[in-house]
């Protein structure tokens, strides 16, 4: 659904960002070496229920994997996503 929208790693503010129309969804993270702590996912209210949260998590996981990093999920939404998509457990420390 959001295949043509790229994830942005906004390193200065520790956010993976996805801009859809005029809205900004993001995952707040901290990085220590090759480990990414996924802390919080936020989607604007007007985007809820439209697959944006799942899209940003999947795009973030692809980005992390492409860079050879691992994740430590603290975010409840990311944890729920991993339960629904166990193939991504390969990235969990």
Protein Blocks (a to p, Z undefined) as FASTA:
>chain_A
ZZmpccdddfknopacddehjbccddddddehjaccdfbdcddfklgonlmmmmmmmmmm
mmmmmnopacddfbfklmmmmmmmmmlmmmpZZ
